[in-house]
Amino acid sequence: MTGRGLRLGALVGIALVASAHVGSPDTYFEGAAGAYPVRVIVRNPGVVPGLAQITVRLLAPRAIRRVLVLPVFWDPRTAAPPPPDVAVPVSGDSTLYSAALWLMSAGAYSVRVTVEGDAGSGTTLVPVMAVATRRLALEKPLGAALLALGAFLCVGALTIVGAAVRESGLEPGAEPDRRRRLRSRIAISVGALVLALALLGGRAWWNAVDAAYRSGLYQPLHAAATVRATATGNVLRFAIDDSSWATRQRQWTPLIPDHGHLMHLFLVRDGGLDAFAHLHPLPVDSTTFESTLPPLPVGTYRLYADIVHESGFAQTLVATLDLPSSPVSPLPASGDADDAWWSGDGRREPRGVAPLADGSTMTWARADTPIVVDRAAPLRFLVRTPGGKPAALEPYMGMAAHAMITRDDGAVFVHLHPAGTISVAAQETFIVRQPGDTVRGELGKRLGAMEMGIGERGAVASGEISFPYAFPQPGHYRLWVQVRHNHRIETGVFDADVSAAR
C-alpha cells in the first residue's frame, strides 16, 4: 500500500473512534460559574455506562464552601434531575476539586457545575458528549481468576449433588450401598449436563450482549465530498450520505446553527499541512452543503465538518477530497464573509512569531518546558500591530478567536474557542431548553434567532487570547489561530512537538 493509502486508511480508522472531535475525547471548558471563573475538564470514559472523571479548577482566589457537579441527560420529558454530587478538594491544591460521575446513557449531557462561596452561588453548564468508542477487554489475570473460581464452584456444586443423593437418609456411620453410589454417579452426570447447558446458554447470552455493544459503538455519520467546476470557480459539495440520517431521524435531531452557521468545514492539505481553509457551506437540502472553494493548491485534503444537533449532540464528520486546480482570483461574491484560508511553507518554528497578512504578528506565549500529553495548560497568544502595540481584536463569529489543531497524520483534530472544546450552540440548547420543547425544530428556531456567541468574550482590546486544552497524544502538531483585526480575518500558524507523559 502506498504512503497516501496508509494515511487515508488511518483516517478512516480514526473516524470510527471520533466523537465531537477527532482523537480528542475529553472536554475542556473555561468560563464563569456566576462570580467564580472556573476551568472544567471532563475525562470521557469511552464506554457507556461509564465513570467520567471531572475536575473543577477555580481561576481566582475566593472563599469556597463547596463545589457541586451533576450530569443531566438531554431528555425534555425528564421531570427533575437527581441531586448533585459534592466534588472533593484535591490534596495539596486549594483551587482544584474532583468528582467521578456515571454517564448512564449515550447522547448529549450537560454537566452542571455549581460553586458556593463568599459571593453566593454560581452555576455553569458544560456540554459533554457521552458515546461508547471502545470495548473494554477482560484482563488475563482477572479472567484466569474468574475461570478458576467458576471451576471451583462447579466442582463444589456437583460434589454437593452427589453427596446428597448418595448419603441423604442414611443412619449415622452407615455406608452407602452400590445402588446409592450408582444413583449418585447418575445425579452427578445429570448435574454436569445441566451445568454445561447453563454455561453454554450464559456464553450465548454474553456473546449476544457483547455483539450488541460492539454494534452500538459510536460512529460519526458517513459523508462524502466532491468538487465541480462552474463559471466563477470550483464549488465544494459536502453530502451526508449515511443511511441512518434518513432512517433514524428520532436519533438524529435537526441541525442548529453554531456561531451563525449550520456547518463549520475545515480543509487540511495532507502531508505537509501547508494549506488550510475554514469554510461555512450553505445547505442545499437536509443532507447536502455547498461552498465556493478559495484558491487552495492542488492536492489531497482531509475534511472535518463540525455540526450540532438540536439535542445538543455535537459531532465531527470526516471525509477526504482530491482537489483539482483552483482559480487564483479572490472568492466571488457568493463566498461567506466568515470564510478564511491560508497556504504557505511547511514547518514553522515551535517558538516563533507568526507573521500575519496585514503586517501584524502573532506570538505563542509559551514556557520553555516541553509540552506533555494530557497536561492541561492554556494556549496563550499575543497579537501585535506592525508598531508593536496590542492589536484590538474584533469579534469573529461572536467570539475573540478560533483555533484548529491537528496532528500531522490526522489522528487528532480539534476546533477550539476561548471557552474550550465545547460547542457554544450545544451549551445554549441546555440553557434555553424548556420542558415543552418536544416538537422537532422549535428549539432550533429560537436558537437561530439568538445573538451569536452569547456570553462569549468577543472584542479583546489587549490582543491576548487563550484556549484551555491538553494534547491527547504525542507527536507533531500544527496550530492555526484565527482572529479578526481591522475587519480582516488573520491566521497565525504554529508547530508543536508533544512528548509522551512519563
C-alpha positions, 0 to 999 in steps of 0.5 A: 500500500502506498504512503497516501493509502496508509494515511487515508486508511488511518483516517478512516480508522480514526473516524470510527473512534471520533466523537465531537472531535477527532482523537480528542475525547475529553472536554475542556471548558473555561468560563464563569460559574456566576462570580467564580471563573472556573476551568472544567475538564471532563475525562470521557470514559469511552464506554457507556455506562461509564465513570467520567472523571471531572475536575473543577479548577477555580481561576481566582482566589475566593472563599469556597464552601463547596463545589457541586457537579451533576450530569443531566441527560438531554431528555425534555420529558425528564421531570427533575434531575437527581441531586448533585454530587459534592466534588472533593478538594484535591490534596495539596491544591486549594483551587482544584476539586474532583468528582467521578460521575456515571454517564448512564446513557449515550447522547448529549449531557450537560454537566452542571457545575455549581460553586458556593462561596463568599459571593453566593452561588454560581452555576455553569453548564458544560456540554459533554458528549457521552458515546461508547468508542471502545470495548473494554477487554477482560484482563488475563489475570482477572479472567484466569481468576474468574475461570478458576473460581467458576471451576471451583464452584462447579466442582463444589456444586456437583460434589454437593449433588452427589453427596446428597443423593448418595448419603441423604437418609442414611443412619449415622456411620452407615455406608452407602450401598452400590445402588446409592453410589450408582444413583449418585454417579447418575445425579452427578452426570445429570448435574454436569449436563445441566451445568454445561447447558447453563454455561453454554446458554450464559456464553450465548447470552454474553456473546449476544450482549457483547455483539450488541455493544460492539454494534452500538459503538459510536460512529460519526455519520458517513459523508462524502465530498466532491468538487465541480467546476462552474463559471466563477470557480470550483464549488465544494459539495459536502453530502451526508450520505449515511443511511441512518440520517434518513432512517433514524431521524428520532436519533438524529435531531435537526441541525442548529446553527453554531456561531451563525452557521449550520456547518463549520468545514475545515480543509487540511492539505495532507502531508505537509499541512501547508494549506488550510481553509475554514469554510461555512457551506450553505445547505442545499437540502437536509443532507447536502452543503455547498461552498465556493472553494478559495484558491487552495493548491492542488492536492489531497485534503482531509475534511472535518465538518463540525455540526450540532444537533438540536439535542445538543449532540455535537459531532465531527464528520470526516471525509477526504477530497482530491482537489483539482486546480483552483482559480487564483482570483479572490472568492466571488461574491457568493463566498461567506464573509466568515470564510478564511484560508491560508497556504504557505511553507511547511514547518514553522518554528515551535517558538516563533512569531507568526507573521500575519497578512496585514503586517501584524504578528502573532506570538505563542506565549509559551514556557520553555518546558516541553509540552506533555500529553494530557497536561492541561495548560492554556494556549496563550497568544499575543497579537501585535500591530506592525508598531508593536502595540496590542492589536484590538481584536474584533469579534469573529463569529461572536467570539475573540478567536478560533483555533484548529489543531491537528496532528500531522497524520490526522489522528487528532483534530480539534476546533477550539474557542476561548471557552474550550472544546465545547460547542457554544450552540450545544451549551445554549440548547441546555440553557434555553431548553424548556420542558415543552420543547418536544416538537422537532425544530422549535428549539432550533428556531429560537436558537437561530434567532439568538445573538451569536456567541452569547456570553462569549468574550468577543472584542479583546482590546489587549490582543491576548487570547487563550484556549484551555486544552491538553494534547491527547497524544504525542507527536507533531502538531500544527496550530492555526489561530484565527482572529479578526483585526481591522475587519480582516480575518488573520491566521497565525500558524504554529508547530508543536512537538508533544512528548509522551507523559512519563 
